[in-house]
Amino acid sequence: MFKRRAPRHFGQRLRESVLPRGGWIRAVTYIFHRLRRLPDPPHRIARGVASGVFISFTPLFGLHFVLTTTINWAIGGNFVASVIGNWFGNPVTLPLIAYSSVWLGQWLMHVHHKIDLHALMQITTDMSTELWRNCFAIFTSATMRWDAFREFTKDYFLPYLLGGVILGLVFSIASHYLTVRAVEAYRRLRLRRMRERADRRLRMQARNAAAGSDRPDGLA
């Protein structure tokens, strides 16, 4: 019933994840409308958003959903809001998140190997390939190697984790505050508009009743 008539192929889904069909402004506006209409108290919605934003700053790729769900459950947040908050680490913002997190972590840990975004992406690819080969090496005579993994852990992973946790806390606190204020403001505005519509209906009914009472008897 709710499926597309023409399902999107993988290339279309990948392209729209980087460049939404209606543009990023429309995508962000749609997410904001979905967020503010959630039927939970503002503080629960804000906790969900905060948990998603926090995890999006960590280098624990592949575990983001599990970790977001766990943290969200522990702090009593809204699940849908946590998924929306996790979208903060999207294909557009992720390079900036990675660069700033690694830079901050390296600065705090006094790592002399300065960050290079291209090198970061390359070593991440090498590490993924190495881990994949090691999985097959368990069942073959091939030698398991961890060179890329050790390099990533030493120069990038630990700084990324440290910097990401710090920046994640800052942005999650800010997102919690902004979400509470935005949802409360929206609900106050919505309640005021509902009252205004109800008042207009009452005034209209009163005018109709007054007009009906002024008509001569027997006239429709």
ROSE-4610 file (N, C-alpha, C; in Angstrom, 1 decimal, always signed):
// ROSE-4610
residu = [M/M/M/F/F/F/K/K/K/R/R/R/R/R/R/A/A/A/P/P/P/R/R/R/H/H/H/F/F/F/G/G/G/Q/Q/Q/R/R/R/L/L/L/R/R/R/E/E/E/S/S/S/V/V/V/L/L/L/P/P/P/R/R/R/G/G/G/G/G/G/W/W/W/I/I/I/R/R/R/A/A/A/V/V/V/T/T/T/Y/Y/Y/I/I/I/F/F/F/H/H/H/R/R/R/L/L/L/R/R/R/R/R/R/L/L/L/P/P/P/D/D/D/P/P/P/P/P/P/H/H/H/R/R/R/I/I/I/A/A/A/R/R/R/G/G/G/V/V/V/A/A/A/S/S/S/G/G/G/V/V/V/F/F/F/I/I/I/S/S/S/F/F/F/T/T/T/P/P/P/L/L/L/F/F/F/G/G/G/L/L/L/H/H/H/F/F/F/V/V/V/L/L/L/T/T/T/T/T/T/T/T/T/I/I/I/N/N/N/W/W/W/A/A/A/I/I/I/G/G/G/G/G/G/N/N/N/F/F/F/V/V/V/A/A/A/S/S/S/V/V/V/I/I/I/G/G/G/N/N/N/W/W/W/F/F/F/G/G/G/N/N/N/P/P/P/V/V/V/T/T/T/L/L/L/P/P/P/L/L/L/I/I/I/A/A/A/Y/Y/Y/S/S/S/S/S/S/V/V/V/W/W/W/L/L/L/G/G/G/Q/Q/Q/W/W/W/L/L/L/M/M/M/H/H/H/V/V/V/H/H/H/H/H/H/K/K/K/I/I/I/D/D/D/L/L/L/H/H/H/A/A/A/L/L/L/M/M/M/Q/Q/Q/I/I/I/T/T/T/T/T/T/D/D/D/M/M/M/S/S/S/T/T/T/E/E/E/L/L/L/W/W/W/R/R/R/N/N/N/C/C/C/F/F/F/A/A/A/I/I/I/F/F/F/T/T/T/S/S/S/A/A/A/T/T/T/M/M/M/R/R/R/W/W/W/D/D/D/A/A/A/F/F/F/R/R/R/E/E/E/F/F/F/T/T/T/K/K/K/D/D/D/Y/Y/Y/F/F/F/L/L/L/P/P/P/Y/Y/Y/L/L/L/L/L/L/G/G/G/G/G/G/V/V/V/I/I/I/L/L/L/G/G/G/L/L/L/V/V/V/F/F/F/S/S/S/I/I/I/A/A/A/S/S/S/H/H/H/Y/Y/Y/L/L/L/T/T/T/V/V/V/R/R/R/A/A/A/V/V/V/E/E/E/A/A/A/Y/Y/Y/R/R/R/R/R/R/L/L/L/R/R/R/L/L/L/R/R/R/R/R/R/M/M/M/R/R/R/E/E/E/R/R/R/A/A/A/D/D/D/R/R/R/R/R/R/L/L/L/R/R/R/M/M/M/Q/Q/Q/A/A/A/R/R/R/N/N/N/A/A/A/A/A/A/A/A/A/G/G/G/S/S/S/D/D/D/R/R/R/P/P/P/D/D/D/G/G/G/L/L/L/A/A/A]
num = [1/1/1/2/2/2/3/3/3/4/4/4/5/5/5/6/6/6/7/7/7/8/8/8/9/9/9/10/10/10/11/11/11/12/12/12/13/13/13/14/14/14/15/15/15/16/16/16/17/17/17/18/18/18/19/19/19/20/20/20/21/21/21/22/22/22/23/23/23/24/24/24/25/25/25/26/26/26/27/27/27/28/28/28/29/29/29/30/30/30/31/31/31/32/32/32/33/33/33/34/34/34/35/35/35/36/36/36/37/37/37/38/38/38/39/39/39/40/40/40/41/41/41/42/42/42/43/43/43/44/44/44/45/45/45/46/46/46/47/47/47/48/48/48/49/49/49/50/50/50/51/51/51/52/52/52/53/53/53/54/54/54/55/55/55/56/56/56/57/57/57/58/58/58/59/59/59/60/60/60/61/61/61/62/62/62/63/63/63/64/64/64/65/65/65/66/66/66/67/67/67/68/68/68/69/69/69/70/70/70/71/71/71/72/72/72/73/73/73/74/74/74/75/75/75/76/76/76/77/77/77/78/78/78/79/79/79/80/80/80/81/81/81/82/82/82/83/83/83/84/84/84/85/85/85/86/86/86/87/87/87/88/88/88/89/89/89/90/90/90/91/91/91/92/92/92/93/93/93/94/94/94/95/95/95/96/96/96/97/97/97/98/98/98/99/99/99/100/100/100/101/101/101/102/102/102/103/103/103/104/104/104/105/105/105/106/106/106/107/107/107/108/108/108/109/109/109/110/110/110/111/111/111/112/112/112/113/113/113/114/114/114/115/115/115/116/116/116/117/117/117/118/118/118/119/119/119/120/120/120/121/121/121/122/122/122/123/123/123/124/124/124/125/125/125/126/126/126/127/127/127/128/128/128/129/129/129/130/130/130/131/131/131/132/132/132/133/133/133/134/134/134/135/135/135/136/136/136/137/137/137/138/138/138/139/139/139/140/140/140/141/141/141/142/142/142/143/143/143/144/144/144/145/145/145/146/146/146/147/147/147/148/148/148/149/149/149/150/150/150/151/151/151/152/152/152/153/153/153/154/154/154/155/155/155/156/156/156/157/157/157/158/158/158/159/159/159/160/160/160/161/161/161/162/162/162/163/163/163/164/164/164/165/165/165/166/166/166/167/167/167/168/168/168/169/169/169/170/170/170/171/171/171/172/172/172/173/173/173/174/174/174/175/175/175/176/176/176/177/177/177/178/178/178/179/179/179/180/180/180/181/181/181/182/182/182/183/183/183/184/184/184/185/185/185/186/186/186/187/187/187/188/188/188/189/189/189/190/190/190/191/191/191/192/192/192/193/193/193/194/194/194/195/195/195/196/196/196/197/197/197/198/198/198/199/199/199/200/200/200/201/201/201/202/202/202/203/203/203/204/204/204/205/205/205/206/206/206/207/207/207/208/208/208/209/209/209/210/210/210/211/211/211/212/212/212/213/213/213/214/214/214/215/215/215/216/216/216/217/217/217/218/218/218/219/219/219/220/220/220]
x = [+0.8/+0.0/+0.9/+1.9/+2.8/+4.1/+4.2/+5.4/+5.4/+6.6/+6.8/+6.3/+5.7/+5.3/+6.6/+7.6/+8.9/+10.0/+10.3/+11.3/+12.7/+13.3/+14.6/+15.7/+16.6/+17.7/+18.8/+19.9/+20.9/+21.6/+21.8/+22.4/+21.6/+20.3/+19.4/+19.4/+19.4/+19.3/+20.7/+21.8/+23.1/+23.2/+22.7/+22.7/+21.8/+20.6/+19.7/+20.2/+21.0/+21.6/+22.6/+23.2/+24.2/+23.5/+22.6/+21.8/+20.4/+19.6/+18.1/+17.4/+16.4/+15.7/+15.2/+14.6/+14.1/+15.1/+16.4/+17.4/+17.5/+18.6/+18.9/+18.0/+17.6/+16.7/+15.3/+14.8/+13.5/+13.7/+14.8/+15.0/+15.0/+15.8/+15.9/+14.6/+13.8/+12.5/+11.5/+11.6/+10.7/+11.1/+12.4/+12.8/+12.3/+12.4/+12.0/+10.5/+9.7/+8.3/+7.9/+8.7/+8.5/+8.8/+9.9/+10.4/+9.4/+8.9/+8.0/+6.6/+6.2/+4.9/+4.9/+6.1/+6.1/+5.3/+4.5/+3.5/+4.2/+5.3/+6.0/+6.3/+6.5/+6.9/+8.2/+8.4/+9.6/+10.9/+10.9/+12.2/+12.6/+11.6/+11.9/+12.3/+11.7/+12.1/+13.5/+13.8/+15.2/+16.2/+15.9/+16.8/+17.1/+16.1/+16.3/+17.2/+17.0/+17.8/+19.3/+19.4/+20.8/+21.5/+20.9/+21.6/+22.0/+21.2/+21.6/+22.7/+22.7/+23.7/+25.0/+25.0/+26.2/+26.9/+26.2/+26.7/+27.3/+26.7/+27.1/+28.5/+29.0/+30.4/+31.5/+31.0/+32.0/+32.4/+33.6/+34.1/+33.6/+32.6/+32.2/+31.1/+31.6/+30.7/+30.2/+28.9/+28.4/+27.7/+28.0/+27.4/+26.5/+26.4/+25.7/+24.3/+23.6/+22.2/+22.0/+22.9/+22.8/+23.1/+24.2/+24.6/+23.6/+23.0/+22.0/+20.8/+20.3/+19.2/+19.4/+20.6/+21.0/+21.0/+21.7/+21.7/+20.3/+19.6/+18.3/+17.4/+17.5/+16.7/+17.1/+18.4/+18.9/+18.5/+18.4/+18.0/+16.6/+15.8/+14.4/+14.0/+14.7/+14.4/+13.4/+13.0/+12.1/+12.9/+12.5/+13.2/+13.3/+12.2/+12.2/+13.1/+13.0/+13.9/+15.3/+15.7/+17.1/+17.6/+16.7/+17.0/+17.2/+16.4/+16.5/+17.8/+18.1/+19.3/+20.6/+20.5/+21.7/+21.9/+20.9/+21.1/+22.0/+22.3/+23.2/+24.5/+24.9/+26.2/+25.9/+25.4/+25.1/+26.3/+26.1/+27.3/+27.9/+27.1/+27.7/+28.5/+28.0/+28.6/+29.7/+29.6/+30.6/+32.0/+32.5/+33.9/+34.3/+33.4/+33.7/+33.8/+32.9/+32.9/+34.2/+34.5/+35.7/+37.0/+37.1/+38.3/+38.4/+37.3/+37.4/+37.6/+37.0/+37.2/+38.6/+39.1/+40.5/+41.5/+41.3/+42.2/+42.2/+41.0/+40.9/+41.5/+41.3/+41.9/+43.4/+43.9/+45.4/+46.0/+45.3/+45.8/+45.9/+44.8/+44.8/+45.8/+46.0/+46.9/+48.3/+48.6/+49.9/+50.5/+49.6/+50.0/+50.7/+51.9/+52.6/+52.2/+51.6/+51.1/+49.8/+49.9/+48.8/+47.8/+46.6/+45.5/+45.5/+45.2/+45.1/+43.8/+42.8/+41.5/+41.5/+42.3/+42.5/+43.1/+44.2/+44.9/+43.9/+43.1/+42.1/+41.2/+40.6/+39.7/+40.5/+41.7/+42.5/+42.8/+43.2/+43.6/+42.3/+41.2/+40.0/+39.6/+39.8/+39.6/+40.5/+41.8/+42.8/+42.5/+42.0/+41.7/+40.5/+39.5/+38.3/+38.7/+39.6/+40.1/+40.8/+41.7/+42.5/+41.6/+40.7/+39.8/+39.0/+38.6/+37.9/+38.7/+40.0/+40.9/+41.2/+41.3/+41.6/+40.4/+39.2/+38.1/+38.2/+38.7/+38.9/+40.2/+41.1/+42.4/+42.1/+41.0/+40.7/+40.5/+40.0/+39.6/+40.6/+41.7/+42.7/+44.1/+45.1/+46.5/+47.1/+46.4/+46.9/+47.2/+48.2/+48.6/+47.8/+47.3/+46.5/+47.4/+47.1/+47.9/+47.1/+47.7/+47.0/+47.7/+48.5/+49.3/+48.4/+47.4/+46.5/+45.7/+45.3/+44.4/+45.2/+46.5/+47.3/+47.6/+47.8/+48.1/+46.9/+45.7/+44.4/+44.2/+44.4/+44.2/+45.1/+46.3/+47.3/+47.2/+47.0/+47.0/+45.6/+44.6/+43.3/+42.2/+42.1/+40.9/+40.8/+41.9/+41.8/+41.6/+42.4/+42.1/+40.7/+40.2/+38.8/+37.8/+38.0/+37.1/+37.1/+38.3/+38.4/+37.8/+38.2/+37.6/+36.2/+35.7/+34.3/+33.4/+33.9/+33.2/+33.0/+34.1/+34.0/+33.1/+33.3/+32.4/+31.0/+30.9/+29.5/+28.8/+29.4/+28.8/+28.4/+29.2/+28.9/+27.7/+27.7/+26.6/+25.3/+25.5/+24.2/+23.6/+24.3/+23.7/+23.1/+23.7/+23.1/+21.9/+21.9/+20.7/+19.6/+19.9/+18.8/+18.1/+18.9/+18.4/+17.5/+18.1/+17.4/+16.1/+16.1/+15.0/+13.8/+14.2/+13.1/+12.5/+13.3/+12.8/+11.9/+12.4/+11.7/+10.3/+10.3/+9.1/+8.1/+8.6/+7.7/+7.1/+7.9/+7.4/+6.4/+6.7/+5.7/+4.4/+4.4/+3.2/+2.4/+3.1/+2.4/+1.7/+2.4/+1.9/+0.7/+0.8/-0.3/-1.5/-1.3/-2.4/-3.1/-2.3/-2.9/-3.7/-3.2/-4.0/-5.3/-5.2/-6.4/-7.5/-7.0/-7.9/-8.5/-7.7/-8.2/-9.2/-9.0/-10.0/-11.3/-11.1/-12.3/-13.1/-12.4/-13.0/-13.8/-13.1/-13.8/-15.1/-15.0/-16.2/-17.3/-17.0/-18.0/-18.6/-17.7/-18.3/-19.2/-18.8/-19.6/-21.0/-20.9/-22.2/-23.0/-22.4/-23.2/-23.8/-23.1/-23.6/-24.8/-24.6/-25.7/-26.9/-26.7/-27.8/-28.5/-27.8/-28.4/-29.1/-28.5/-29.2/-30.5/-30.5/-31.7/-32.8/-32.4/-33.4/-34.0/-33.3/-33.8/-34.8/-34.9/-35.8/-37.3/-38.2/-39.6/-40.1/-41.0/-41.6/-42.1/-41.8/-42.4/-41.5/-40.4/-39.5/-38.4/-38.0/-36.9/-35.6]
y = [-1.2/+0.0/+1.3/+1.3/+2.4/+2.3/+1.2/+1.0/+1.9/+2.2/+2.9/+2.1/+2.8/+2.0/+1.6/+2.4/+2.1/+2.1/+1.0/+0.9/+1.6/+2.3/+2.9/+1.8/+1.9/+1.0/+1.6/+0.8/+1.2/+2.5/+2.8/+4.0/+5.2/+5.1/+6.2/+6.5/+5.4/+5.5/+6.2/+5.8/+6.3/+7.8/+8.1/+9.5/+10.4/+9.9/+10.7/+10.8/+9.9/+10.1/+11.2/+11.5/+12.7/+13.9/+13.8/+15.0/+14.6/+14.9/+14.6/+15.2/+14.6/+15.0/+16.4/+16.8/+18.2/+19.1/+18.7/+19.6/+19.4/+19.9/+19.7/+20.5/+21.7/+22.5/+21.9/+21.3/+20.6/+19.4/+18.7/+17.5/+17.8/+18.9/+19.3/+19.8/+20.5/+21.0/+19.8/+18.8/+17.6/+16.9/+16.8/+16.1/+16.9/+18.2/+19.1/+18.9/+18.9/+18.7/+17.3/+16.3/+15.0/+15.0/+15.7/+15.7/+16.4/+17.6/+18.4/+17.8/+16.9/+16.2/+14.9/+14.5/+13.3/+13.4/+12.4/+12.5/+12.2/+12.8/+12.5/+13.9/+13.9/+15.2/+15.7/+17.0/+17.6/+17.1/+16.8/+16.4/+14.9/+14.1/+12.8/+12.8/+13.7/+13.9/+14.5/+15.4/+16.0/+15.0/+14.1/+13.1/+12.1/+11.8/+10.9/+11.6/+12.9/+13.6/+13.7/+13.9/+14.1/+12.8/+11.6/+10.4/+10.1/+10.4/+10.2/+11.1/+12.3/+13.3/+12.8/+12.4/+12.0/+10.8/+9.8/+8.6/+9.0/+9.9/+10.2/+10.8/+11.2/+11.7/+10.7/+9.4/+8.4/+7.6/+7.0/+6.2/+4.8/+4.5/+3.1/+2.8/+2.9/+2.7/+1.3/+1.1/-0.2/-0.5/+0.2/+0.0/+1.2/+2.2/+3.4/+3.2/+2.4/+2.1/+1.4/+0.4/-0.4/+0.5/+1.3/+2.2/+3.3/+3.8/+4.9/+4.3/+3.1/+2.5/+2.2/+1.8/+1.4/+2.7/+3.7/+5.0/+5.6/+5.6/+6.2/+5.5/+4.1/+3.4/+3.7/+3.8/+4.1/+5.5/+6.5/+7.8/+8.1/+7.2/+7.4/+8.3/+8.2/+9.1/+8.5/+9.3/+8.8/+8.1/+6.9/+6.1/+6.8/+7.3/+7.9/+9.2/+9.9/+11.1/+10.7/+9.6/+9.2/+8.8/+8.2/+7.9/+9.2/+10.1/+11.4/+12.1/+12.1/+12.7/+12.0/+10.7/+10.0/+10.4/+11.0/+11.5/+12.7/+13.3/+14.4/+14.0/+12.8/+12.3/+11.8/+12.7/+12.4/+12.5/+12.1/+12.1/+13.5/+14.6/+15.9/+16.4/+16.1/+16.5/+15.5/+14.3/+13.3/+13.6/+14.1/+14.5/+15.6/+16.5/+17.6/+17.1/+16.1/+15.5/+14.7/+13.9/+13.1/+14.0/+15.0/+15.9/+16.6/+17.2/+18.0/+17.1/+15.9/+14.9/+14.4/+14.0/+13.5/+14.6/+15.8/+16.9/+17.2/+17.3/+17.6/+16.5/+15.2/+14.1/+14.0/+14.3/+14.3/+15.5/+16.6/+17.7/+17.4/+16.7/+16.4/+15.3/+14.4/+13.2/+13.5/+14.7/+15.1/+14.1/+13.8/+12.9/+13.8/+13.4/+14.2/+14.0/+12.9/+12.6/+13.3/+14.5/+15.3/+14.7/+15.1/+14.6/+15.0/+14.1/+14.3/+13.6/+14.3/+13.8/+12.7/+12.9/+11.9/+10.6/+10.8/+9.7/+9.0/+9.7/+9.1/+8.2/+8.6/+7.8/+6.6/+6.8/+5.7/+4.6/+5.0/+4.1/+3.3/+4.0/+3.4/+2.3/+2.6/+1.6/+0.4/+0.7/-0.4/-1.2/-0.6/-1.4/-2.3/-1.8/-2.6/-3.8/-3.5/-4.6/-5.6/-5.1/-6.0/-6.9/-6.3/-7.1/-8.1/-7.8/-8.7/-9.9/-9.6/-10.7/-11.6/-11.0/-11.8/-12.7/-12.3/-13.2/-14.4/-14.3/-15.5/-16.3/-15.5/-16.2/-17.2/-17.0/-18.0/-19.4/-19.5/-20.7/-21.2/-20.4/-20.8/-20.8/-21.0/-21.0/-19.6/-18.6/-17.2/-16.6/-15.7/-15.1/-13.9/-13.8/-12.6/-11.4/-10.3/-9.1/-8.0/-7.2/-6.1/-4.8/-4.6/-3.4/-2.2/-2.2/-1.1/-0.8/-1.9/-1.7/-1.0/-1.4/-0.8/+0.7/+0.9/+2.3/+3.2/+2.6/+3.4/+3.6/+2.6/+2.7/+3.8/+3.7/+4.6/+6.1/+6.3/+7.6/+8.2/+7.4/+8.0/+7.5/+6.2/+5.7/+6.3/+6.2/+6.7/+8.2/+9.0/+10.4/+10.7/+9.9/+10.1/+9.9/+8.8/+8.4/+9.5/+9.9/+11.0/+12.3/+12.7/+14.0/+13.9/+12.7/+12.6/+12.6/+11.9/+11.9/+13.3/+14.1/+15.5/+16.4/+16.3/+17.1/+16.6/+15.3/+14.7/+15.2/+15.3/+15.8/+17.2/+18.0/+19.4/+19.6/+18.9/+19.0/+18.4/+17.3/+16.6/+17.5/+18.2/+19.1/+20.2/+20.8/+21.9/+21.4/+20.3/+19.8/+19.5/+19.0/+18.8/+20.1/+21.1/+22.4/+23.0/+23.0/+23.5/+22.8/+21.4/+20.6/+20.9/+21.0/+21.3/+22.6/+23.6/+25.0/+24.9/+24.3/+24.3/+23.5/+22.4/+21.6/+22.4/+22.9/+23.7/+24.9/+25.6/+26.8/+26.4/+25.3/+24.8/+24.4/+23.7/+23.3/+24.5/+25.5/+26.7/+27.4/+27.5/+28.1/+27.3/+26.0/+25.1/+25.3/+25.3/+25.4/+26.8/+27.9/+29.2/+29.2/+28.6/+28.6/+27.8/+26.7/+25.9/+26.7/+27.5/+28.3/+29.4/+30.0/+31.1/+30.5/+29.3/+28.7/+28.4/+27.9/+27.6/+28.9/+30.0/+31.3/+31.8/+31.6/+32.1/+31.3/+30.0/+29.2/+29.6/+29.9/+30.3/+31.7/+32.6/+33.9/+33.8/+32.9/+32.6/+32.0/+31.1/+30.5/+31.5/+32.4/+33.4/+34.4/+34.8/+35.7/+35.0/+33.7/+33.0/+32.9/+32.6/+32.5/+33.9/+35.0/+36.3/+36.7/+36.3/+36.6/+35.8/+34.6/+33.8/+34.3/+34.8/+35.3/+36.7/+37.4/+38.7/+38.5/+37.3/+37.1/+37.1/+37.6/+37.5/+36.0/+35.8/+34.4/+33.9/+32.7/+32.0/+32.2/+33.0/+33.1/+32.2/+31.5/+30.6/+31.3]
z = [+0.0/+0.0/+0.0/+0.8/+1.0/+0.2/-0.6/-1.4/-2.6/-3.1/-4.4/-5.6/-6.6/-7.8/-8.5/-8.5/-9.2/-8.1/-7.5/-6.5/-6.9/-6.0/-6.3/-6.3/-7.3/-7.3/-6.4/-6.2/-5.2/-5.5/-6.8/-7.2/-6.8/-7.0/-6.7/-5.2/-4.4/-2.9/-2.5/-3.1/-2.7/-3.1/-4.3/-4.7/-3.9/-3.5/-2.7/-1.3/-0.8/+0.6/+0.6/-0.5/-0.5/-1.0/-2.0/-2.5/-2.6/-1.5/-1.5/-2.7/-3.2/-4.4/-4.3/-3.2/-3.0/-2.4/-2.2/-1.7/-0.2/+0.4/+1.8/+2.7/+2.2/+3.0/+3.2/+2.1/+2.2/+3.1/+3.0/+3.8/+5.3/+5.6/+7.0/+7.5/+6.7/+7.1/+7.4/+6.5/+6.7/+8.0/+8.3/+9.5/+10.8/+10.7/+11.8/+12.0/+11.0/+11.1/+11.7/+11.3/+11.9/+13.4/+13.7/+15.1/+16.0/+15.6/+16.5/+16.6/+15.8/+15.8/+16.6/+17.2/+17.9/+19.2/+19.5/+20.7/+22.0/+22.3/+23.6/+24.2/+25.5/+26.2/+25.5/+25.5/+24.9/+25.4/+26.8/+27.3/+26.8/+26.6/+26.0/+24.6/+23.8/+22.4/+22.4/+23.3/+23.3/+23.7/+24.6/+25.0/+23.9/+23.1/+21.9/+20.9/+20.6/+19.7/+20.2/+21.5/+22.0/+21.9/+22.2/+22.1/+20.7/+19.7/+18.3/+17.9/+18.3/+17.9/+18.5/+19.8/+20.5/+19.8/+19.4/+18.8/+17.4/+16.7/+15.4/+15.3/+16.5/+16.6/+16.9/+17.1/+17.5/+16.2/+16.2/+15.1/+15.1/+15.9/+16.1/+15.0/+13.7/+12.6/+12.6/+12.3/+12.3/+13.6/+14.6/+15.9/+16.3/+15.5/+15.8/+16.2/+15.4/+15.7/+17.1/+17.3/+18.6/+19.8/+19.6/+20.7/+21.0/+19.9/+20.1/+20.8/+20.4/+21.0/+22.5/+22.8/+24.2/+25.0/+24.6/+25.3/+25.5/+24.4/+24.4/+25.4/+25.4/+26.4/+27.8/+28.0/+29.4/+29.9/+29.1/+29.5/+29.3/+28.8/+28.6/+27.5/+26.4/+25.2/+24.3/+23.3/+22.3/+21.2/+20.8/+19.8/+18.4/+17.9/+16.6/+16.6/+17.7/+17.8/+17.8/+18.4/+18.4/+17.0/+16.2/+14.9/+14.1/+14.3/+13.6/+14.1/+15.4/+15.9/+15.3/+15.1/+14.5/+13.1/+12.4/+11.0/+11.0/+12.2/+12.2/+11.5/+11.7/+11.0/+9.6/+8.7/+7.3/+6.4/+5.2/+4.2/+4.1/+4.3/+4.1/+5.4/+6.6/+7.8/+8.3/+7.9/+8.4/+8.2/+7.0/+6.9/+7.8/+8.1/+9.0/+10.4/+10.8/+12.1/+12.3/+11.3/+11.4/+11.6/+10.7/+10.8/+12.1/+12.6/+13.8/+15.0/+15.0/+16.2/+16.2/+15.1/+15.1/+15.5/+14.9/+15.2/+16.7/+17.3/+18.8/+19.6/+19.2/+19.9/+19.8/+18.6/+18.4/+19.2/+19.3/+20.1/+21.6/+22.1/+23.5/+23.8/+22.9/+23.1/+22.7/+22.2/+21.7/+20.6/+19.7/+18.6/+17.5/+17.2/+16.2/+14.8/+14.5/+13.1/+12.9/+12.2/+12.0/+11.0/+11.2/+10.4/+9.0/+8.1/+6.7/+6.3/+5.9/+5.6/+4.6/+3.5/+2.5/+3.1/+3.9/+4.5/+5.5/+6.2/+7.1/+6.3/+5.2/+4.4/+3.9/+3.4/+2.9/+3.9/+5.1/+6.1/+6.6/+6.6/+7.0/+6.0/+4.7/+3.7/+3.8/+4.1/+4.2/+5.4/+6.5/+7.7/+7.5/+6.8/+6.5/+5.6/+4.6/+3.7/+4.5/+5.4/+6.2/+7.2/+7.8/+8.6/+7.8/+6.6/+5.8/+5.4/+5.1/+4.7/+5.9/+7.1/+8.3/+8.6/+8.3/+8.5/+7.7/+6.4/+5.6/+6.0/+6.6/+7.0/+8.1/+8.9/+9.9/+9.4/+8.1/+7.5/+6.5/+6.3/+5.3/+6.0/+5.2/+5.7/+5.6/+5.2/+5.0/+6.4/+6.4/+7.7/+8.0/+9.2/+9.6/+9.9/+9.3/+9.5/+10.1/+11.0/+11.7/+11.6/+10.5/+10.4/+10.2/+9.3/+9.1/+10.3/+11.0/+12.2/+13.3/+13.5/+14.5/+14.1/+12.9/+12.4/+12.6/+12.3/+12.5/+13.9/+14.8/+16.2/+16.8/+16.4/+17.1/+16.6/+15.3/+14.8/+14.7/+14.5/+14.2/+15.2/+15.4/+16.1/+17.6/+18.4/+19.7/+19.8/+18.9/+18.9/+18.4/+17.4/+16.9/+18.0/+18.8/+19.9/+21.0/+21.4/+22.4/+22.0/+20.8/+20.3/+20.0/+19.5/+19.2/+20.4/+21.5/+22.7/+23.3/+23.2/+23.8/+22.9/+21.6/+20.7/+20.7/+20.8/+20.9/+22.1/+23.3/+24.5/+24.3/+23.7/+23.5/+22.6/+21.4/+20.5/+21.0/+21.7/+22.2/+23.3/+24.1/+25.1/+24.4/+23.4/+22.7/+21.9/+21.3/+20.6/+21.6/+22.8/+23.8/+24.1/+24.4/+24.8/+23.7/+22.4/+21.3/+21.0/+21.1/+20.8/+21.8/+23.1/+24.1/+23.8/+23.5/+23.2/+22.0/+20.9/+19.6/+19.8/+20.4/+20.5/+21.4/+22.5/+23.4/+22.7/+21.9/+21.2/+20.1/+19.4/+18.4/+19.0/+20.2/+20.8/+21.4/+21.9/+22.4/+21.2/+20.1/+18.9/+18.3/+18.3/+17.9/+18.8/+20.1/+21.0/+20.8/+20.6/+20.5/+19.2/+18.1/+16.9/+17.0/+17.8/+18.0/+18.8/+19.8/+20.6/+19.7/+18.8/+17.9/+17.0/+16.5/+15.6/+16.3/+17.6/+18.4/+18.7/+19.0/+19.3/+18.0/+16.8/+15.6/+15.4/+15.6/+15.4/+16.4/+17.6/+18.6/+18.2/+17.8/+17.3/+16.1/+15.2/+14.0/+14.4/+15.3/+15.8/+16.5/+17.3/+18.0/+17.0/+16.0/+15.0/+14.2/+13.9/+13.2/+14.0/+15.3/+16.2/+16.4/+16.5/+16.6/+15.4/+14.2/+12.9/+12.8/+13.3/+13.2/+14.2/+15.3/+16.3/+15.8/+14.9/+14.4/+13.3/+12.7/+11.6/+12.1/+11.2/+11.6/+11.7/+12.6/+12.7/+11.4/+11.1/+9.9/+8.7/+8.8/+7.7/+7.9/+6.9/+7.0/+6.8]
